[in-house]
Amino acid sequence: MAYCRVLTDWLQARGQPLAPVLAVLDVPEAALADPDRWVSRLRFNAALERAIELTGDSFLGLHAGEQVRPAHYGVLGYIMMSCGTSRQVIEAHQRWHQLVMPGAEVDYEEGEGLLRLRESLPPLPGLQTRPAGECLAGSMLSFARWVFGQQFRPVDVSFPYPQPPVLDEYQRVFQCRLMFDAPCFSLSIHNGLLDRPLPQADPELRQMMEGRAERLARELGLAADPFVVQLRAAIGRLLPQALPEMEDVAAALNISGRTLQRRLLQRGTHFKAALDDVRRDLALGYVRDPELSLVDIAFLLGFSQQSAFNRAFRRWTDSTPGSYRDAL
């Protein structure tokens, strides 16, 4: 709901009625005061479309995104606004973005003098409309200007939809190179900005807000990282064929091996550890199934020999697979 205020605040500032948009969001007006309330992305996208119908502003998503302030990101916004450096802002965004847009995959790539933010959504119908993409792009730019100053300009911005027939508003807002029909939304900045100290740094507020973010993530079941979920699923699919290499898993995720390695390092782990974790968790589940022989389980986990599976299982549990099954 905090992010929905991007739209409703813009409408209110222009004296527009909220009732038709709130009806699409399926929330009462009082809910606008509850930043922790949730609204589905599809309803938010539909509300944007309804607001465009009411106002006749075909670039409403872009215009609403221009007005974003930290509070529109809820607890994440307060964490980012209390960070000591721009790099800390980026780390906070990557860690806590699920509190604003669960299901989105956020990735930062640094190299060749640039930092590129990429944000992508699952390929499901209706999730990424042009107005929603414009609102997201405008929001990210507004927050970047709040951090880096109003004169900030990105190096380039990419959009995952076709180029609109008229680009005047895009050029006015972004003032940089624009690319369309891209695989995902992205925004690039010069990485010389990353370690700039921020005047509004507040370590005590940041600590307090991060504690709240951790509680919210637990309460909402958002502790699971969408990328890790996808990674584990890809490994699980490949294991019965053979023990997968990192490049095999990266290809299954449609990313490069270098990107996979970087994302794992950002999460404090590496490929061998992730692979071992998946095999262990699958093994503990398979052993509970009496229909699976221990030979079958070794095969499903990508072990070439039963003895290798037995050694790994003892390392995981201090028990053999047979003894573990007998004790169930």
N, C-alpha and C positions, 0 to 999 in steps of 0.2 A: 504493500500500500504506500510505503514511503516513495517508491519510484512512480506510482500512479499519480502522486501529487505533482509530478512534472507537468502532466496534462491538465489536471484540474486547477492548479495554481495559474497556469497560463490563461485558461478560460476565464477564471474569476477576475484576473487583472484586466480583462477586456470586457467585463460586464456580461459575459455569455452565461446562459442558464446551464446549471450542472445536471439538472434532473434527467435529460435524455441520455447523457453520458453515464451517469450513475446507474441508470436502468440497465444499460448494456454491461457495465461492470458487475451488476447484481449486488450492490452494496448500498446501505443507507448513507446519507451525507455525514452522519456522526462517525462513520467508520474512517473518514479521512483523518481523524485525530489519532488513529491507532496505527503507528508506523510498523508494528509487527504483524498486522493482519495480512493475509495472502490473497492475491487475485491471480487467476490463471493467465498465462501469457496470451492465450487465444482471446480471452475477454479483453485484455488490455489492447491488443491489436484491433479488435472489433470496435472498441471505444474510440480509438484514434480515427478509424474510418467514419464513425458516426459524427465525431467532432468536425471532420473535414466537410461532411455533408451540411452540417449546421452553419459553418462559417464561410464555406466557399474557398477556404485557403488550402490549396493543393499541397503546399509545403508546410503544413501545420506541424508535422512531426519535427521537421528541422527547426522551426521557430520555437516550439516548446523546448526542444533540447538546448537551445541557446540560453535559456533562462535557468538552467540547472545550477543548484547550489549544493554544498556538501550534505545538508540535511535530507536532500532527496535520495541519498544512498543509505539512509537509516544509520544503524550503528557503524557500518563500514565507512560512511562519510565522516563520522566523528573520529574514527581511528585514523583515517588518512589525513584529516586536517590537523591532527595533533602530532604527526610524525616530524622527526628532526631534519630529514633530508628528502629530496625527491626520490632517491633510490628506496628509502623506507616506505614511501607512498606506494611505489610499484609493488614491493614485497607484500604490503598489506592488502593491496587489491587482489593480487594473485592468491593469497591465502584465504581471503574472506569474501570473494565475489559471489560465492554460492548463497550468501545471505541476502543478496539482491536478486540474482537471476540463477536459480538452481537449474542444472542441466546444461548450462553454457560451459564451453571449454575455453579457458583463457590461457594464452601462452605469450611469453615475452622472449624475444630473440635479440641478442646483442652482438653486433659485429659490423666491421667496415665503417666505424664511426657513427652508427645508428643504433637505436633501440626500436624494435618493431613490436607493437602490441597486436596480437591477433585474437579475435573472439569469434567462435563459431557455435552453431546450434545443431542439434540432431536434425537429420534430413526428413522432417515430418511436415505434412501439408499445413500451411497457415502460420508457421512459427516465425518466418522471416518475410514480412511484407515490406514494401518500400517505405511507407510512413514509419513503421517500427524501426527499420534500419536507419532512417534519417534521424529519428529521435535518439537512438543509441549513439550515432556518430556525433550529433550535436551535443549530447550529454557529455561524452568523453572529451570533446574539445573544450567545452565550458569548464569542466573540472580541471583540465590541463592548464587553462588560462588562469584559473583561480590559484593553482599551484605555482606556475611559472611567470605569471604576470599577463596582463591583458594584451600585451604586444606579441605574445607567443604565437608562432605559426608552425604547424607540423611540416615535415618534409613532403609527405604524401599521405593520401587517404584512399583506401580501397573499399568498394561496396559489392556485396554478393547479389547484385541484381542488375538488369540492363540500364544503360545510360538514359536518364530522362530526356525528353525532347528539348527542354530549356535548362541551361546550366547556370543562369545568372545568379540565382540564390545560393547555389553550391559554391560558386566562385567568391561571392561576397562573404560567406560564412567561413570557409576553410582557407582561402587565400593560398592554395598550394596545388601541387599536381594531383589530379583526380583520376582514379581508375575504376572501371565498372566490370561486371560479369566476373568478378574475382571469386576464388574458392570460399572466402570468408571476409568478414570485416577486418580491416587492419588500419593502424595509424602509426607513422614513423616519426621519431624525433631525433635530434642530434644528442648522442649520449654524453656530451660535455655538460648537459644540464643535470645529470643524475645525482651528483654529489653536492649540489648547491644546497647550503643550509636554508631552512625555512624559518621565517620570523615568528610564525605562530606555533612553533613546537611546544608541546606540553606533555612531558613524559608521564606525569601523574594521570592526566586525562586519558592518555593512550593506554596505560596499564588497566585503568578501570574499564574502558570500553572494550578492550580485548578480552577481559574476563567476562563481560556481558556477551560478547560474540561467541565465546566458547560455550556458554550456557545455552544460548539460542540454538547453536548448531546441534547440541545434544538433544535439546527438546524437540527440534524439528526433524531429527533424523538426517541431518545434512552433513554429518561427519564423513560419510563415504565420498571420496573424491571421484567424480565421474570418469576422469581419465584412468584412474586405477581400476575402476570397475570394467572399463573397456579393455584395458590391458590384460586383466585376469581372464576375461572371457576369450580373448584372442589366444592366449597361451593354452587355455583349456581345450579349445578347438583343435589346436595344432599338435598337442601332446600324443594322441593316439597314432598319429602318422609317423612321428619321430621326435626326438628331443630337439625343440626349435632353437635356432640361433637368434641373436638379437635382430639381425636383418630380416629374418623370416617374420618375426612378430611385428617389426616396424612396417613391413609391406602389408601385413594383414590390417594394420591400423591406418594405412595410406599416408604414412609419414616416413621421413628418412631415419636411418639408424642414428644419425647424429642428433636429430630432434628427440628421438626416444631416449637416448642417453642423457640429454640435457634435462628433459622433463623428470627423469628419475632422480638425477642429481638435485634438482630443485626440491624434490620431496624427501631428500636425505637417504636415498637408497641407490642401488645399481641393479643391472639386469639379472645377474646370477642370484642375488638375494630375492628379487621379485619372483623369478622362476621357481626357486626353492620353496618360497612361501605358498605358491599355488599348488605345487606338487604335494606339499605336506597337508594342506587343507583338503585337497581332493582325496588323498590317501585315507585320512581319518573318516571321511564320508563313505568311501568305497568299502572300507573294512567292515562297516556296519551293515552292508548289504550281503546277506547270506547267499544270494544268487550268484555273486561274483567270486570266482576262485582267486587265490592269491596270485596265480600266474596271470589271470586276466587283469588284475589290478596293476601288476607290474607293467604289462603291455600298455594299458590305458594311460599310465603315467610316463611313458617314454623310456622305461628302463629296458636295456637290451638283455639283461639277465636277472633271474629271480634273486640271486645273491646280492646284486647291487641294490635292488629294492629293499631287501632285508636290512642291509647296512644303513641305508638312508633312514628307514623307519626307526631303527634303534637310535640313530642320532636325534630324530625328532621326538621320540617318546620314551627312550630308555627301555624299550620293549620290542620283541619281535612282532611282526604282523599277526602270527598265529596266536601268540599269548595275549595280545591286545584284544583280538576277536573273542577268545575264550572267556575273557574277563567281563565282557559286555553283558 
